[in-house]
């Protein structure tokens, strides 16, 4: 695991899972937390997924070019 880009990819995927679990937990619990934070958590999840996908695409591209 010496590749720093791979570590960033793993951290980005973990961030996606954490934000997803927070959103699901808030949705399941309902109440005031869900009303205040559901849209914000969805935006954070989408942004984290975008970063993760971009990092994965960069990683695959660099692997194919031999860098």
PDB file of N, CA, C and O in Angstrom:
ATOM      1  N   UNK A   1       0.825  -1.201   0.000  1.00  0.00           N
ATOM      2  CA  UNK A   1       0.000   0.000   0.000  1.00  0.00           C
ATOM      3  C   UNK A   1       0.861   1.253   0.000  1.00  0.00           C
ATOM      4  O   UNK A   1       0.542   2.233   0.672  1.00  0.00           O
ATOM      5  N   UNK A   2       1.939   1.218  -0.746  1.00  0.00           N
ATOM      6  CA  UNK A   2       2.804   2.364  -0.798  1.00  0.00           C
ATOM      7  C   UNK A   2       2.371   3.421  -1.793  1.00  0.00           C
ATOM      8  O   UNK A   2       2.973   4.494  -1.843  1.00  0.00           O
ATOM      9  N   UNK A   3       1.343   3.151  -2.589  1.00  0.00           N
ATOM     10  CA  UNK A   3       0.887   4.097  -3.596  1.00  0.00           C
ATOM     11  C   UNK A   3      -0.010   5.157  -2.942  1.00  0.00           C
ATOM     12  O   UNK A   3      -1.089   4.826  -2.450  1.00  0.00           O
ATOM     13  N   UNK A   4       0.419   6.422  -2.930  1.00  0.00           N
ATOM     14  CA  UNK A   4      -0.381   7.455  -2.262  1.00  0.00           C
ATOM     15  C   UNK A   4      -1.742   7.695  -2.937  1.00  0.00           C
ATOM     16  O   UNK A   4      -2.709   8.051  -2.264  1.00  0.00           O
ATOM     17  N   UNK A   5      -1.822   7.503  -4.253  1.00  0.00           N
ATOM     18  CA  UNK A   5      -3.105   7.692  -4.928  1.00  0.00           C
ATOM     19  C   UNK A   5      -4.108   6.619  -4.506  1.00  0.00           C
ATOM     20  O   UNK A   5      -5.299   6.894  -4.365  1.00  0.00           O
ATOM     21  N   UNK A   6      -3.617   5.399  -4.307  1.00  0.00           N
ATOM     22  CA  UNK A   6      -4.491   4.322  -3.839  1.00  0.00           C
ATOM     23  C   UNK A   6      -5.004   4.615  -2.428  1.00  0.00           C
ATOM     24  O   UNK A   6      -6.159   4.327  -2.112  1.00  0.00           O
ATOM     25  N   UNK A   7      -4.154   5.180  -1.592  1.00  0.00           N
ATOM     26  CA  UNK A   7      -4.578   5.549  -0.237  1.00  0.00           C
ATOM     27  C   UNK A   7      -5.657   6.628  -0.304  1.00  0.00           C
ATOM     28  O   UNK A   7      -6.629   6.578   0.450  1.00  0.00           O
ATOM     29  N   UNK A   8      -5.493   7.608  -1.205  1.00  0.00           N
ATOM     30  CA  UNK A   8      -6.508   8.650  -1.364  1.00  0.00           C
ATOM     31  C   UNK A   8      -7.830   8.067  -1.850  1.00  0.00           C
ATOM     32  O   UNK A   8      -8.900   8.497  -1.417  1.00  0.00           O
ATOM     33  N   UNK A   9      -7.755   7.096  -2.744  1.00  0.00           N
ATOM     34  CA  UNK A   9      -8.970   6.451  -3.240  1.00  0.00           C
ATOM     35  C   UNK A   9      -9.695   5.737  -2.104  1.00  0.00           C
ATOM     36  O   UNK A   9     -10.916   5.830  -1.979  1.00  0.00           O
ATOM     37  N   UNK A  10      -8.945   5.033  -1.291  1.00  0.00           N
ATOM     38  CA  UNK A  10      -9.550   4.314  -0.162  1.00  0.00           C
ATOM     39  C   UNK A  10     -10.188   5.296   0.817  1.00  0.00           C
ATOM     40  O   UNK A  10     -11.293   5.063   1.307  1.00  0.00           O
ATOM     41  N   UNK A  11      -9.492   6.390   1.100  1.00  0.00           N
ATOM     42  CA  UNK A  11     -10.048   7.403   2.007  1.00  0.00           C
ATOM     43  C   UNK A  11     -11.307   8.044   1.423  1.00  0.00           C
ATOM     44  O   UNK A  11     -12.259   8.317   2.154  1.00  0.00           O
ATOM     45  N   UNK A  12     -11.316   8.284   0.119  1.00  0.00           N
ATOM     46  CA  UNK A  12     -12.501   8.864  -0.516  1.00  0.00           C
ATOM     47  C   UNK A  12     -13.682   7.898  -0.448  1.00  0.00           C
ATOM     48  O   UNK A  12     -14.814   8.315  -0.203  1.00  0.00           O
ATOM     49  N   UNK A  13     -13.422   6.620  -0.661  1.00  0.00           N
ATOM     50  CA  UNK A  13     -14.497   5.617  -0.569  1.00  0.00           C
ATOM     51  C   UNK A  13     -15.013   5.489   0.858  1.00  0.00           C
ATOM     52  O   UNK A  13     -16.215   5.328   1.069  1.00  0.00           O
ATOM     53  N   UNK A  14     -14.132   5.558   1.823  1.00  0.00           N
ATOM     54  CA  UNK A  14     -14.555   5.520   3.227  1.00  0.00           C
ATOM     55  C   UNK A  14     -15.405   6.747   3.551  1.00  0.00           C
ATOM     56  O   UNK A  14     -16.399   6.645   4.269  1.00  0.00           O
ATOM     57  N   UNK A  15     -15.015   7.905   3.022  1.00  0.00           N
ATOM     58  CA  UNK A  15     -15.802   9.119   3.244  1.00  0.00           C
ATOM     59  C   UNK A  15     -17.197   8.977   2.656  1.00  0.00           C
ATOM     60  O   UNK A  15     -18.171   9.419   3.267  1.00  0.00           O
ATOM     61  N   UNK A  16     -17.308   8.372   1.488  1.00  0.00           N
ATOM     62  CA  UNK A  16     -18.624   8.143   0.870  1.00  0.00           C
ATOM     63  C   UNK A  16     -19.473   7.259   1.779  1.00  0.00           C
ATOM     64  O   UNK A  16     -20.646   7.547   2.017  1.00  0.00           O
ATOM     65  N   UNK A  17     -18.881   6.192   2.279  1.00  0.00           N
ATOM     66  CA  UNK A  17     -19.633   5.265   3.134  1.00  0.00           C
ATOM     67  C   UNK A  17     -20.064   5.954   4.430  1.00  0.00           C
ATOM     68  O   UNK A  17     -21.185   5.753   4.895  1.00  0.00           O
ATOM     69  N   UNK A  18     -19.181   6.761   5.011  1.00  0.00           N
ATOM     70  CA  UNK A  18     -19.520   7.449   6.267  1.00  0.00           C
ATOM     71  C   UNK A  18     -20.675   8.421   6.048  1.00  0.00           C
ATOM     72  O   UNK A  18     -21.624   8.442   6.832  1.00  0.00           O
ATOM     73  N   UNK A  19     -20.602   9.220   4.995  1.00  0.00           N
ATOM     74  CA  UNK A  19     -21.679  10.176   4.731  1.00  0.00           C
ATOM     75  C   UNK A  19     -22.978   9.438   4.398  1.00  0.00           C
ATOM     76  O   UNK A  19     -24.057   9.868   4.806  1.00  0.00           O
ATOM     77  N   UNK A  20     -22.880   8.339   3.663  1.00  0.00           N
ATOM     78  CA  UNK A  20     -24.067   7.551   3.343  1.00  0.00           C
ATOM     79  C   UNK A  20     -24.708   6.991   4.615  1.00  0.00           C
ATOM     80  O   UNK A  20     -25.929   7.036   4.767  1.00  0.00           O
ATOM     81  N   UNK A  21     -23.895   6.470   5.517  1.00  0.00           N
ATOM     82  CA  UNK A  21     -24.434   5.922   6.765  1.00  0.00           C
ATOM     83  C   UNK A  21     -25.063   7.014   7.627  1.00  0.00           C
ATOM     84  O   UNK A  21     -26.098   6.789   8.255  1.00  0.00           O
ATOM     85  N   UNK A  22     -24.442   8.194   7.661  1.00  0.00           N
ATOM     86  CA  UNK A  22     -25.051   9.306   8.402  1.00  0.00           C
ATOM     87  C   UNK A  22     -26.411   9.675   7.817  1.00  0.00           C
ATOM     88  O   UNK A  22     -27.370   9.915   8.550  1.00  0.00           O
ATOM     89  N   UNK A  23     -26.483   9.715   6.492  1.00  0.00           N
ATOM     90  CA  UNK A  23     -27.747  10.042   5.844  1.00  0.00           C
ATOM     91  C   UNK A  23     -28.813   8.991   6.078  1.00  0.00           C
ATOM     92  O   UNK A  23     -29.971   9.315   6.339  1.00  0.00           O
ATOM     93  N   UNK A  24     -28.418   7.729   5.984  1.00  0.00           N
ATOM     94  CA  UNK A  24     -29.388   6.653   6.227  1.00  0.00           C
ATOM     95  C   UNK A  24     -29.838   6.625   7.680  1.00  0.00           C
ATOM     96  O   UNK A  24     -31.009   6.386   7.974  1.00  0.00           O
ATOM     97  N   UNK A  25     -28.900   6.871   8.583  1.00  0.00           N
ATOM     98  CA  UNK A  25     -29.257   6.911  10.002  1.00  0.00           C
ATOM     99  C   UNK A  25     -30.213   8.049  10.311  1.00  0.00           C
ATOM    100  O   UNK A  25     -31.166   7.879  11.071  1.00  0.00           O
ATOM    101  N   UNK A  26     -29.958   9.205   9.722  1.00  0.00           N
ATOM    102  CA  UNK A  26     -30.858  10.338   9.914  1.00  0.00           C
ATOM    103  C   UNK A  26     -32.220  10.093   9.303  1.00  0.00           C
ATOM    104  O   UNK A  26     -33.244  10.472   9.873  1.00  0.00           O
ATOM    105  N   UNK A  27     -32.233   9.453   8.135  1.00  0.00           N
ATOM    106  CA  UNK A  27     -33.504   9.141   7.472  1.00  0.00           C
ATOM    107  C   UNK A  27     -34.303   8.137   8.285  1.00  0.00           C
ATOM    108  O   UNK A  27     -35.518   8.270   8.436  1.00  0.00           O
ATOM    109  N   UNK A  28     -33.610   7.128   8.807  1.00  0.00           N
ATOM    110  CA  UNK A  28     -34.303   6.098   9.590  1.00  0.00           C
ATOM    111  C   UNK A  28     -34.853   6.678  10.885  1.00  0.00           C
ATOM    112  O   UNK A  28     -35.955   6.331  11.309  1.00  0.00           O
ATOM    113  N   UNK A  29     -34.083   7.563  11.511  1.00  0.00           N
ATOM    114  CA  UNK A  29     -34.528   8.158  12.763  1.00  0.00           C
ATOM    115  C   UNK A  29     -35.571   9.230  12.560  1.00  0.00           C
ATOM    116  O   UNK A  29     -36.399   9.477  13.437  1.00  0.00           O
ATOM    117  N   UNK A  30     -35.534   9.870  11.401  1.00  0.00           N
ATOM    118  CA  UNK A  30     -36.489  10.938  11.124  1.00  0.00           C
ATOM    119  C   UNK A  30     -36.269  12.113  12.059  1.00  0.00           C
ATOM    120  O   UNK A  30     -35.163  12.315  12.561  1.00  0.00           O
ATOM    121  N   UNK A  31     -37.276  12.854  12.285  1.00  0.00           N
ATOM    122  CA  UNK A  31     -37.230  13.941  13.239  1.00  0.00           C
ATOM    123  C   UNK A  31     -36.511  15.181  12.738  1.00  0.00           C
ATOM    124  O   UNK A  31     -36.385  15.418  11.537  1.00  0.00           O
ATOM    125  N   UNK A  32     -36.047  15.957  13.694  1.00  0.00           N
ATOM    126  CA  UNK A  32     -35.461  17.264  13.414  1.00  0.00           C
ATOM    127  C   UNK A  32     -34.128  17.153  12.669  1.00  0.00           C
ATOM    128  O   UNK A  32     -33.849  17.943  11.767  1.00  0.00           O
ATOM    129  N   UNK A  33     -33.305  16.165  13.052  1.00  0.00           N
ATOM    130  CA  UNK A  33     -32.008  16.005  12.382  1.00  0.00           C
ATOM    131  C   UNK A  33     -32.200  15.748  10.893  1.00  0.00           C
ATOM    132  O   UNK A  33     -31.496  16.327  10.066  1.00  0.00           O
ATOM    133  N   UNK A  34     -33.133  14.898  10.555  1.00  0.00           N
ATOM    134  CA  UNK A  34     -33.381  14.570   9.153  1.00  0.00           C
ATOM    135  C   UNK A  34     -33.863  15.792   8.385  1.00  0.00           C
ATOM    136  O   UNK A  34     -33.431  16.022   7.256  1.00  0.00           O
ATOM    137  N   UNK A  35     -34.748  16.572   8.979  1.00  0.00           N
ATOM    138  CA  UNK A  35     -35.272  17.756   8.301  1.00  0.00           C
ATOM    139  C   UNK A  35     -34.179  18.782   8.037  1.00  0.00           C
ATOM    140  O   UNK A  35     -34.161  19.421   6.985  1.00  0.00           O
ATOM    141  N   UNK A  36     -33.274  18.939   8.988  1.00  0.00           N
ATOM    142  CA  UNK A  36     -32.235  19.963   8.858  1.00  0.00           C
ATOM    143  C   UNK A  36     -31.083  19.532   7.959  1.00  0.00           C
ATOM    144  O   UNK A  36     -30.495  20.375   7.280  1.00  0.00           O
ATOM    145  N   UNK A  37     -30.743  18.244   7.933  1.00  0.00           N
ATOM    146  CA  UNK A  37     -29.487  17.823   7.329  1.00  0.00           C
ATOM    147  C   UNK A  37     -29.596  16.873   6.146  1.00  0.00           C
ATOM    148  O   UNK A  37     -28.566  16.525   5.567  1.00  0.00           O
ATOM    149  N   UNK A  38     -30.773  16.442   5.762  1.00  0.00           N
ATOM    150  CA  UNK A  38     -30.866  15.415   4.723  1.00  0.00           C
ATOM    151  C   UNK A  38     -30.322  15.915   3.379  1.00  0.00           C
ATOM    152  O   UNK A  38     -29.557  15.206   2.726  1.00  0.00           O
ATOM    153  N   UNK A  39     -30.702  17.112   2.963  1.00  0.00           N
ATOM    154  CA  UNK A  39     -30.214  17.625   1.677  1.00  0.00           C
ATOM    155  C   UNK A  39     -28.720  17.913   1.715  1.00  0.00           C
ATOM    156  O   UNK A  39     -28.013  17.664   0.739  1.00  0.00           O
ATOM    157  N   UNK A  40     -28.245  18.428   2.822  1.00  0.00           N
ATOM    158  CA  UNK A  40     -26.819  18.726   2.957  1.00  0.00           C
ATOM    159  C   UNK A  40     -25.991  17.441   2.900  1.00  0.00           C
ATOM    160  O   UNK A  40     -24.951  17.399   2.243  1.00  0.00           O
ATOM    161  N   UNK A  41     -26.450  16.402   3.584  1.00  0.00           N
ATOM    162  CA  UNK A  41     -25.731  15.127   3.555  1.00  0.00           C
ATOM    163  C   UNK A  41     -25.757  14.507   2.166  1.00  0.00           C
ATOM    164  O   UNK A  41     -24.785  13.874   1.756  1.00  0.00           O
ATOM    165  N   UNK A  42     -26.867  14.680   1.431  1.00  0.00           N
ATOM    166  CA  UNK A  42     -26.926  14.151   0.075  1.00  0.00           C
ATOM    167  C   UNK A  42     -25.930  14.884  -0.824  1.00  0.00           C
ATOM    168  O   UNK A  42     -25.269  14.262  -1.655  1.00  0.00           O
ATOM    169  N   UNK A  43     -25.824  16.188  -0.661  1.00  0.00           N
ATOM    170  CA  UNK A  43     -24.838  16.945  -1.453  1.00  0.00           C
ATOM    171  C   UNK A  43     -23.420  16.526  -1.119  1.00  0.00           C
ATOM    172  O   UNK A  43     -22.588  16.383  -2.015  1.00  0.00           O
ATOM    173  N   UNK A  44     -23.133  16.328   0.163  1.00  0.00           N
ATOM    174  CA  UNK A  44     -21.801  15.876   0.563  1.00  0.00           C
ATOM    175  C   UNK A  44     -21.485  14.501  -0.021  1.00  0.00           C
ATOM    176  O   UNK A  44     -20.363  14.248  -0.460  1.00  0.00           O
ATOM    177  N   UNK A  45     -22.489  13.611  -0.024  1.00  0.00           N
ATOM    178  CA  UNK A  45     -22.276  12.274  -0.572  1.00  0.00           C
ATOM    179  C   UNK A  45     -21.996  12.336  -2.062  1.00  0.00           C
ATOM    180  O   UNK A  45     -21.099  11.654  -2.556  1.00  0.00           O
ATOM    181  N   UNK A  46     -22.749  13.141  -2.770  1.00  0.00           N
ATOM    182  CA  UNK A  46     -22.532  13.269  -4.210  1.00  0.00           C
ATOM    183  C   UNK A  46     -21.151  13.842  -4.496  1.00  0.00           C
ATOM    184  O   UNK A  46     -20.465  13.374  -5.405  1.00  0.00           O
ATOM    185  N   UNK A  47     -20.738  14.841  -3.738  1.00  0.00           N
ATOM    186  CA  UNK A  47     -19.408  15.423  -3.924  1.00  0.00           C
ATOM    187  C   UNK A  47     -18.320  14.402  -3.612  1.00  0.00           C
ATOM    188  O   UNK A  47     -17.330  14.313  -4.338  1.00  0.00           O
ATOM    189  N   UNK A  48     -18.493  13.632  -2.544  1.00  0.00           N
ATOM    190  CA  UNK A  48     -17.496  12.614  -2.188  1.00  0.00           C
ATOM    191  C   UNK A  48     -17.446  11.513  -3.246  1.00  0.00           C
ATOM    192  O   UNK A  48     -16.366  11.015  -3.565  1.00  0.00           O
ATOM    193  N   UNK A  49     -18.590  11.132  -3.788  1.00  0.00           N
ATOM    194  CA  UNK A  49     -18.608  10.134  -4.856  1.00  0.00           C
ATOM    195  C   UNK A  49     -17.915  10.661  -6.101  1.00  0.00           C
ATOM    196  O   UNK A  49     -17.188   9.919  -6.762  1.00  0.00           O
ATOM    197  N   UNK A  50     -18.126  11.925  -6.431  1.00  0.00           N
ATOM    198  CA  UNK A  50     -17.472  12.522  -7.586  1.00  0.00           C
ATOM    199  C   UNK A  50     -15.957  12.488  -7.422  1.00  0.00           C
ATOM    200  O   UNK A  50     -15.234  12.111  -8.343  1.00  0.00           O
ATOM    201  N   UNK A  51     -15.487  12.882  -6.252  1.00  0.00           N
ATOM    202  CA  UNK A  51     -14.042  12.869  -5.991  1.00  0.00           C
ATOM    203  C   UNK A  51     -13.502  11.447  -6.084  1.00  0.00           C
ATOM    204  O   UNK A  51     -12.447  11.224  -6.677  1.00  0.00           O
ATOM    205  N   UNK A  52     -14.211  10.490  -5.507  1.00  0.00           N
ATOM    206  CA  UNK A  52     -13.760   9.100  -5.543  1.00  0.00           C
ATOM    207  C   UNK A  52     -13.693   8.577  -6.974  1.00  0.00           C
ATOM    208  O   UNK A  52     -12.725   7.911  -7.344  1.00  0.00           O
ATOM    209  N   UNK A  53     -14.702   8.868  -7.774  1.00  0.00           N
ATOM    210  CA  UNK A  53     -14.712   8.387  -9.163  1.00  0.00           C
ATOM    211  C   UNK A  53     -13.591   9.041  -9.964  1.00  0.00           C
ATOM    212  O   UNK A  53     -12.926   8.368 -10.752  1.00  0.00           O
ATOM    213  N   UNK A  54     -13.371  10.334  -9.775  1.00  0.00           N
ATOM    214  CA  UNK A  54     -12.294  11.019 -10.491  1.00  0.00           C
ATOM    215  C   UNK A  54     -10.940  10.422 -10.106  1.00  0.00           C
ATOM    216  O   UNK A  54     -10.093  10.199 -10.971  1.00  0.00           O
ATOM    217  N   UNK A  55     -10.736  10.166  -8.834  1.00  0.00           N
ATOM    218  CA  UNK A  55      -9.474   9.558  -8.396  1.00  0.00           C
ATOM    219  C   UNK A  55      -9.293   8.157  -8.984  1.00  0.00           C
ATOM    220  O   UNK A  55      -8.187   7.785  -9.375  1.00  0.00           O
ATOM    221  N   UNK A  56     -10.365   7.391  -9.045  1.00  0.00           N
ATOM    222  CA  UNK A  56     -10.279   6.048  -9.622  1.00  0.00           C
ATOM    223  C   UNK A  56      -9.944   6.118 -11.102  1.00  0.00           C
ATOM    224  O   UNK A  56      -9.125   5.340 -11.591  1.00  0.00           O
ATOM    225  N   UNK A  57     -10.570   7.043 -11.819  1.00  0.00           N
ATOM    226  CA  UNK A  57     -10.290   7.195 -13.246  1.00  0.00           C
ATOM    227  C   UNK A  57      -8.838   7.614 -13.459  1.00  0.00           C
ATOM    228  O   UNK A  57      -8.173   7.103 -14.360  1.00  0.00           O
ATOM    229  N   UNK A  58      -8.344   8.532 -12.645  1.00  0.00           N
ATOM    230  CA  UNK A  58      -6.937   8.951 -12.745  1.00  0.00           C
ATOM    231  C   UNK A  58      -6.013   7.778 -12.460  1.00  0.00           C
ATOM    232  O   UNK A  58      -5.015   7.587 -13.155  1.00  0.00           O
ATOM    233  N   UNK A  59      -6.338   7.000 -11.451  1.00  0.00           N
ATOM    234  CA  UNK A  59      -5.516   5.844 -11.094  1.00  0.00           C
ATOM    235  C   UNK A  59      -5.457   4.837 -12.245  1.00  0.00           C
ATOM    236  O   UNK A  59      -4.384   4.341 -12.589  1.00  0.00           O
ATOM    237  N   UNK A  60      -6.608   4.544 -12.831  1.00  0.00           N
ATOM    238  CA  UNK A  60      -6.653   3.588 -13.940  1.00  0.00           C
ATOM    239  C   UNK A  60      -5.874   4.138 -15.136  1.00  0.00           C
ATOM    240  O   UNK A  60      -5.140   3.395 -15.788  1.00  0.00           O
ATOM    241  N   UNK A  61      -6.025   5.418 -15.426  1.00  0.00           N
ATOM    242  CA  UNK A  61      -5.303   6.024 -16.545  1.00  0.00           C
ATOM    243  C   UNK A  61      -3.790   5.946 -16.323  1.00  0.00           C
ATOM    244  O   UNK A  61      -3.041   5.603 -17.238  1.00  0.00           O
ATOM    245  N   UNK A  62      -3.351   6.261 -15.118  1.00  0.00           N
ATOM    246  CA  UNK A  62      -1.926   6.233 -14.833  1.00  0.00           C
ATOM    247  C   UNK A  62      -1.374   4.804 -14.874  1.00  0.00           C
ATOM    248  O   UNK A  62      -0.230   4.589 -15.273  1.00  0.00           O
ATOM    249  N   UNK A  63      -2.177   3.848 -14.466  1.00  0.00           N
ATOM    250  CA  UNK A  63      -1.752   2.446 -14.527  1.00  0.00           C
ATOM    251  C   UNK A  63      -1.607   1.970 -15.965  1.00  0.00           C
ATOM    252  O   UNK A  63      -0.707   1.192 -16.281  1.00  0.00           O
ATOM    253  N   UNK A  64      -2.493   2.438 -16.833  1.00  0.00           N
ATOM    254  CA  UNK A  64      -2.439   2.022 -18.233  1.00  0.00           C
ATOM    255  C   UNK A  64      -1.243   2.640 -18.957  1.00  0.00           C
ATOM    256  O   UNK A  64      -0.663   2.016 -19.845  1.00  0.00           O
ATOM    257  N   UNK A  65      -0.878   3.862 -18.578  1.00  0.00           N
ATOM    258  CA  UNK A  65       0.224   4.539 -19.246  1.00  0.00           C
ATOM    259  C   UNK A  65       1.575   4.125 -18.659  1.00  0.00           C
ATOM    260  O   UNK A  65       2.620   4.472 -19.211  1.00  0.00           O
ATOM    261  N   UNK A  66       1.563   3.400 -17.566  1.00  0.00           N
ATOM    262  CA  UNK A  66       2.793   2.890 -16.970  1.00  0.00           C
ATOM    263  C   UNK A  66       3.471   3.842 -16.014  1.00  0.00           C
ATOM    264  O   UNK A  66       4.636   3.643 -15.669  1.00  0.00           O
ATOM    265  N   UNK A  67       2.759   4.887 -15.571  1.00  0.00           N
ATOM    266  CA  UNK A  67       3.351   5.838 -14.636  1.00  0.00           C
ATOM    267  C   UNK A  67       3.235   5.351 -13.212  1.00  0.00           C
ATOM    268  O   UNK A  67       3.683   6.030 -12.288  1.00  0.00           O
TER     269      UNK A  67
END
